Structures are given as C-alpha cells and as structure tokens.
C-alpha cells in the first residue's frame, strides 16, 4: 500500500553570539511563535545556499553557514496542514550552525515571519516558540568541540 504525502526540505541556522540566539517570529494562518531563521528550499537549491538566503530574508543578516548540527523530521496529518491540502505533510529540516558576517537586523517583508531579534538564551524557555528552537539548541549543545563531545 502506498501512502501519498508531501515532503518539503528546509534549512535553518542556529546563530548564537554573546549569550543570545537569533530568532525570527513566525506568524501564519492563526499560528505563531519564535523559530530559527530558515525555511523551505527552492527546487534544486543546495541546503547551505537556502539557509544563507533564508537567514538574509528573515533577519537582514549575511551569514556564514557552518557544520550541519543534525536533521529533524516533522510530520503533520492532512487535517492539520495550514495550506488546506488534505494529505500528510513531512518536513525534512536540516539544522546548521551559522554565524553573522554582515548586514543589519531588519524585518522580513511579505514573508511568513514578522520580525527577528536577538533573544538572551536564558529568556528562551519563557517564549512562545516552535519546537524547532529547542531542537536547534539541543543539537548545538551536543556538537563536538575540538573533536570531542561535551560531557555532562
């Protein structure tokens, strides 16, 4: 039996500097919350290029995309899709470490995010946020440093 569903690859950046994380505020079809800057890839677009493009569009910053931190898979049944289609949706989300190389903080125009901000890491637990923020922070904390995994 074959199950029909849509799949969308996306790339996101975890950008941390001075004990703050760069987040974008997502708002779509009555749902909203802070998320990592990033989003869906264009057809044929390399994930690193897409991550760089999305960070620029959503925050105004130019970014250097570093190591891939991990991959997350999200699934939404057809009845929960925001676009009104009635078949399942699977998001393949590639999460990268990223750093700012230029630009200045600006708001996205005509996109799915309304604004971006540097949020102190200790304030993140109190935010209205999508699960991808926590996933990105967990992946970032588990990344090898100088070839070694962090110890508990």
Wavefront OBJ file of the C-alpha trace (Angstrom):
o trace
v 0.000 0.000 0.000
v 1.316 3.411 -0.941
v 0.605 6.433 1.211
v 0.622 9.772 -0.553
v 2.142 12.722 1.280
v 4.092 15.863 0.517
v 7.694 16.351 1.589
v 9.432 19.688 1.941
v 13.163 20.050 2.598
v 14.158 23.091 4.634
v 17.340 24.513 6.170
v 17.696 26.516 9.391
v 20.534 28.259 11.196
v 21.385 28.257 14.879
v 23.068 31.637 15.358
v 24.380 32.305 18.861
v 26.540 35.218 19.924
v 27.116 36.972 23.243
v 24.796 34.521 25.067
v 21.865 35.345 22.758
v 20.228 33.439 19.903
v 18.912 34.982 16.705
v 15.238 34.104 16.261
v 12.520 35.056 13.786
v 8.856 35.464 14.737
v 6.694 33.204 12.563
v 3.022 34.001 12.036
v 0.779 32.115 9.642
v -2.904 31.155 9.484
v -3.613 31.882 13.141
v -0.499 30.143 14.470
v 2.616 31.942 15.645
v 5.786 31.708 17.672
v 9.526 32.250 17.650
v 11.527 29.989 15.347
v 15.015 29.561 13.992
v 15.721 31.670 10.912
v 15.408 29.468 7.858
v 12.820 27.767 5.738
v 11.946 25.824 2.648
v 14.423 25.192 -0.116
v 13.743 26.237 -3.673
v 13.745 23.466 -6.289
v 17.363 22.465 -6.943
v 18.747 24.796 -4.269
v 21.632 23.496 -2.138
v 20.677 23.472 1.580
v 23.637 25.698 2.549
v 22.620 28.273 -0.053
v 18.990 28.062 1.063
v 19.934 28.510 4.706
v 22.016 31.582 3.855
v 19.190 33.021 1.704
v 16.536 32.422 4.364
v 18.620 33.999 7.150
v 19.136 37.074 4.966
v 15.435 37.301 4.044
v 14.183 36.878 7.614
v 16.793 38.863 9.559
v 18.710 41.142 7.185
v 21.997 39.475 8.113
v 24.556 37.855 5.846
v 25.608 34.548 7.362
v 28.371 32.006 7.109
v 26.860 28.527 7.281
v 28.985 26.125 9.292
v 28.665 22.493 10.263
v 25.410 20.627 9.988
v 24.205 20.052 13.536
v 21.572 17.491 12.619
v 18.350 16.666 10.835
v 14.853 16.873 12.256
v 11.720 15.403 10.716
v 8.317 16.898 11.355
v 5.030 15.309 10.338
v 1.558 16.810 10.146
v -1.562 14.870 9.127
v -3.588 16.373 6.308
v -6.241 17.785 8.641
v -3.567 19.840 10.463
v -1.961 21.379 7.369
v -2.034 25.152 7.205
v -2.243 25.247 3.391
v -5.600 23.430 3.223
v -4.374 20.344 1.378
v -5.757 17.109 2.748
v -2.774 14.763 2.595
v 0.024 14.309 5.083
v 2.998 16.642 5.171
v 6.555 15.787 6.163
v 9.247 18.404 6.720
v 12.891 17.377 6.477
v 14.667 20.141 8.438
v 18.445 20.430 8.131
v 19.858 22.402 11.041
v 23.207 24.193 10.659
v 25.464 26.184 12.910
v 25.740 29.698 11.482
v 27.463 32.993 12.231
v 26.777 36.554 11.147
v 29.242 38.097 8.698
v 27.484 41.360 7.831
v 24.232 43.195 7.282
v 21.945 44.673 9.905
v 18.831 43.461 11.673
v 15.760 44.171 9.542
v 12.218 42.811 9.279
v 11.069 40.482 6.514
v 8.540 41.970 4.110
v 5.717 39.811 2.712
v 7.036 36.615 4.259
v 5.985 34.149 6.927
v 7.957 35.967 9.638
v 7.160 39.409 11.004
v 10.425 40.350 12.712
v 13.660 38.974 14.124
v 15.502 39.589 17.371
v 18.477 38.578 19.472
v 16.996 36.784 22.467
v 19.092 36.103 25.580
v 19.470 32.336 25.946
v 18.115 32.407 29.495
v 14.848 34.000 28.198
v 14.147 31.292 25.579
v 12.288 28.917 27.966
v 9.633 31.593 28.590
v 8.979 32.318 24.907
v 6.088 31.197 22.759
v 8.236 29.147 20.376
v 8.036 26.299 17.906
v 9.713 23.007 18.817
v 12.484 23.626 16.277
v 14.046 26.232 18.607
v 14.536 23.631 21.339
v 15.744 21.058 18.809
v 18.303 23.521 17.422
v 19.575 24.437 20.889
v 19.863 20.756 21.846
v 21.755 19.920 18.660
v 24.023 22.925 19.193
v 24.826 21.861 22.753
v 25.636 18.324 21.588
v 28.007 19.356 18.804
v 31.610 18.217 19.037
v 34.075 20.862 20.185
v 37.683 20.278 19.152
v 36.699 16.777 18.063
v 35.145 15.869 21.430
v 31.536 15.652 22.522
v 30.614 17.742 25.577
v 30.467 15.905 28.900
v 27.524 16.086 31.248
l 1 2 3 4 5 6 7 8 9 10 11 12 13 14 15 16 17 18 19 20 21 22 23 24 25 26 27 28 29 30 31 32 33 34 35 36 37 38 39 40 41 42 43 44 45 46 47 48 49 50 51 52 53 54 55 56 57 58 59 60 61 62 63 64 65 66 67 68 69 70 71 72 73 74 75 76 77 78 79 80 81 82 83 84 85 86 87 88 89 90 91 92 93 94 95 96 97 98 99 100 101 102 103 104 105 106 107 108 109 110 111 112 113 114 115 116 117 118 119 120 121 122 123 124 125 126 127 128 129 130 131 132 133 134 135 136 137 138 139 140 141 142 143 144 145 146 147 148 149 150 151 152
